[in-house]
């Protein structure tokens, strides 16, 4: 199975860094719009735009707040590479 993805490197409100990965799965359709978040050796998969955890670690509050600030950009990336499953 082939994947394409975009990485958004973001700075959290506490000054730490984290990465948001938005994937497009070639050949299969995603079940829900979502993104992967990685920070300090942890990973989580959360829905878009609600940021509800699907798998992995619970998002720290500081990361959740930073993602809320940038949620329009994250959703725009999802819509760009997954146009068949666009977030309204």
Residue, then its C-alpha position, 0 to 999 in steps of 0.5 A: x500500500x502506498x502513502x503520501x503525507x505532509x508533516x507540519x512541525x509546530x511549536x507548542x505553547x510551552x516552547x516544545x516541538x511536535x509534529x503533525x502527520x497528515x496521510x493520504x492512503x493510496x488505494x484505500x479510503x480512511x475511515x475518519x479524517x484524522x492526523x498522527x501527532x508525535x512528540x517526545x517519544x509518544x504518538x497519538x492518532x486523533x480525529x479532525x477537526x475534533x481532536x478525539x483520540x483514536x489510538x495512542x497516547x492522550x494528547x497533552x493539554x499544551x499540544x491540544x491547545x496548539x493544535x486548536x490554534x492551527x486546526x484550520x491549517x491542519x484540516x486544509x492539509x487533510x482536504x488538499x491530499x484527501x479531496x474525496x473525504x473533505x472536512x466541511 
